[in-house]
Amino acid sequence: MFDLIIKNGSIYDGKGSKPYQADIAISNEKIVEIGDIKGEAKKVIDAEGKIVTPGFVDIHTHYDGQVTWDPYLRPSTYHGVTTVVMGNCGVGFSPCKPDQRDWLIGLMEGVEDIPGTALHEGIDWEWESFPEYLDALEKKPLAIDVGTQIPHGAVRAYVMGERGINHEEASQEEIDRMKEIVQEAIKAGAFGFSTSRTEKHNDVNGNLTPSITAHKNELVEIAKSLAYVSDMSVNELYEKIKEAQSEGINMYGQVPPRATGILMGLTATLNPFRFHPTYMEIADLALEERVEIMSNDEFKEKLLNDSAISINPLVDEIVNSYTKMFKLGEPANYEPDPDMSFESLANSSNMTAQEIAYDAMLEKDGRALIYHPLFNYQTGDLSLVEKMLKHPYTISGLGDAGAHCGAISDASFPTTLVQHWSRDRSRGSKLPLEKVIKMQTSETANLLGIKDRGVLEKGYKADINIIDYEGLTLHEPEIINDLPAGGRRLVQKASGYDYTIVSGEVAFIKGEATGALNGRLIRNS
Ligand SMILES: [Zn+2]
C-alpha cells in the first residue's frame, strides 16, 4: 500500500527531459515508483491533463525573520515553491548579539523594505550564534523546507560591533574570527555565505550595508573557507563568469526572469505623485479617504498643476519617467509594449501622461498598480533577460521573496518562468517548458548542493507540483496588512497550482494551505 499515487500526469522530470505520461507512487516521503502503477494507495490524485513537476526550489529569498512566525511562507507558496533558501544579500538575523537586534532589523528594513515594526513584533530571538538560529528554526512548524546561508552583514557586526557597521577595516584578528564563525555555520548546516557589493543596499538610515566596504582581503579570506561566494551579478559580469568557469571556478550569475521593476500605486510605497506637495498633504490618510479626495476634480487639477520635490536621482527617475510606466493589469503583464506606456498613450490622446497615471491609480478602488521596469528593460522588451536566461552559467533567482514589501513582488518569478517564458510570450522567443522547469528545480537545488530533490525519479524526495498548465495565471499583486503589528506587504497569487506536495503530503490545494506541516529546516551536509 503506497501513501499516495499521482495518476496519468504529464511528467516533467526536472532534468530537462521531454515530458512523458506516467503514474508516480510515493511512500515514506519519497518517490518509490514511476510508470504504470497498479498497487493501492491511501490517497490517489488524478492528474489527467495536468503537468507534474518537482516542487520549485527558490534559492534567493529573505524569509529570515518571517520564517519564525509564518509556517506557510507566503507569497512563495502561491507559486509552487517547496524549498526556500534565505540569508541572501549579506543580510539576516544571525549571528546576533542582543544589543544588535535593532540594528539588524534596521538593516533588513533598509536593504529589503521589510517593515521594522513587523520584524520587532514577529521575531522572538531565541538565538545568538548561527548554530543556535538553526536549532531554533528546526523547532518551528513549517509547510515547506527552509535552508539558509550565513550573511556577511550580521557576521561583520557580530565580530566588529560599531566598527563593522561603520565600514572600518577589519583587523587580522577580526578576519580570523569571521572565518571561524563562517566555518562553524557551514559545519552546522549553512548553505554558504552571502555578501552584498551593491550600492543599492542601504540600511534604514541611509547608510551603506556593512559588507560593501569590507576589504577585499576580508572577502578573499572568508571565501577561502568555502566552496563559493554568492554576489550580485549584472550583465557585464558574464564574460568574467565564463572566464572563471574556463579556469575551473564554479561561478554562476543569478538572473531574474523579468525586468527588475517597481510597483507603484496608492497602496504601495511610491506613486508618481508621492512627492507632489498637494499629494503629500493627504499621503498619510487611509486609502478610502485618499481615493475620495482624489476623485474630486478640483483636487485633481491642483495636484496635476504642482510639481514634485526632488528626493534623489533614483527616486526622481522612478516617479517621473512616464515613458516607463505601464498599467500592470489583470492578469499581470510584465513585458508591456512601449506603445502602452503612459507617455505613449498621452501622445495618442488629449490627456497628459500624468493624468493617465492619476486615473490608472484610482482604478480598482485605488488598488490598481503601475509597473515601472527599472533594470533590464532598456530595449522595451525582455530580450536582455532572454540573453541572460540563455547564458550557460546563469541560474534563475533574485526574486527576493519575503522582501521589498511595498514596492516589488517578485516571489512570483517561478510562475513567470512557466507561464510567460514557456507559454505566453509573444514579443520574442519562448523557452521549452522542460527547460524552465529544470531551471527552478534541479539547477537551483544542485547549485547549493541540495541533492535529494528537484528531480522526479525513484528515490527522490516527494516534493511535487501538479499544475493546470493551460490555466496557469499570474494575478495582479495586492497590498494586504497581514504582517505582525499590522505591517503591509504586496501579495501576489496565481491560479493553476492544483496541488503542491511536500514530502509526500498535500500541503496546498489551489494555493490554499491544507494545514499539513511537513516542511523542515534543511542543513548542508
Ligand atoms: Zn536579495
Boltz pocket constraint, residues with backbone or C-beta under 6 A from the ligand:
constraints:
  - pocket:
      binder: B
      contacts: [[A, 60], [A, 61], [A, 62], [A, 88], [A, 89], [A, 398], [A, 400]]
      max_distance: 6.0
